[in-house]
Amino acid sequence: MENRSFQYDKCEIAWCPGCGNFSIRKALIAALEESALDPAKTVLVSGIGQAAKMPHYVNAHVYNGLHGRALPPATAIKACNPELTVIAVGGDGDMYGEGGNHLLHAIRRNPDITLLVHDNMIYGLTKGQASPTTMTGMETPVQVFGVFAEPLNPLALAIAMGAPFVARASAVDVEQTKEIIKQAIAFNGFALVDIFQPCVSFNKLNTFQWFKEHTVYLDAAHDPADRVGAFARAIEAEKLPLGVFYRSPARVTFESSLAVYKQNKDPLFKRSRSMESIRDFMKKKYA
């Protein structure tokens, strides 16, 4: 992979015209390039969904897995080769619904990976069912009398769980989204960025205009080191704040705590392997 650009235009992008995913893609590619990262040492991991198509439209390594299951392979990839920049990408249904349990344990383990969640408050790939973040009362083809359940608040959840980096961005503002993604990638530890993403086909409530009118950036007085203050801002509902809510002091990352790196910092793939030792180990294990 000699090309140092993350721009990839060799395939047709299968998103609806006007989709907020285009803006997020633009912000992500700009963030990767401005961070001077190497495409050959960058991996984008996703599950299933419209947002999960993102890795196919960026010039980097790709792992595309099962619905809701992006975080386990992303964690494993980083553990096997800590030299890589690993970014998991998915939608609110993919990451907060089917993948919600993996999110909780990724926060606990703290791998040095970035999680970008395209939060359009709807299931876009399967044509408009309510997702974990769909607003109460919204009518969908399945919830014909309106959504009854309270929407999940991923930021409040992550801060309460002790996630070390928690932020929210908006596809409406490409420049600020790019800057927030850059901070998340540079952070040493698990970084969650929830990104508001208008779905022009199946969510006629939370439109580009709606997000413009219902969001506001955290001001300079906000202290991202204040966890209690960050939680308080995360549960605000009248105007939904954007920016970096919480950034904790350094925590030990999952991969750096593994026994295989205590004496030898080389990634696993760089180490010599003895098939004879492996066979002996297996014989003793299953004797």
ABEGO torsion letter per residue (X at the ends): XABABABBAABBBBBBBGBAAAAAAAAAAAAAAAAGBBAAABBBBBBBEAAAAAAAABBBBBBBBBBGAAAAAAAAAAAABAABBBBBBBBAAAAABAAAAAAAAAAAAGBBBBBBBBBAGBBAAAGGBBBAABBBGBBBAABAAEBABBBBBAAAAAAAAGBABBBBBBAABAAAAAAAAAAAAABBEBBBBBBBBBBAAABAABBAAAAAAABBBBBAABBAABAAAAAAAAABAABBBBEBABBBBBBBBAAAABAAAAABABBAAABBBBAAAAAAAAAAAAX
